[in-house]
Amino acid sequence: MSRPDTTLIKGIDYYVENDRWVFTAAYHRKGGHCCRNVCRHCPFGNSLADREQAANGSVPRTTRESE
């Protein structure tokens, strides 16, 4: 997927954990939509934590923020 600004800033767009890049919510917001890969920091309500909350009947984080 191509992003408008391809310059990544460590600590803002990503961090490294166990030699792997982990993209932040700020990075995902730049894309403007959910990629449906269940990203850890998905700001669109599709992270694993959001899915677990939905399965347990809880309101996803992004829904509560928009109220």
Buried (B, 14 or more C-beta within 10 A) or exposed (E): EEEEEEEEEEEEBBEEEEEEEEBBBBBBEBBEEBEEEEBBBBBBBBBEBBBEBBEEEEEBBBEEEEE
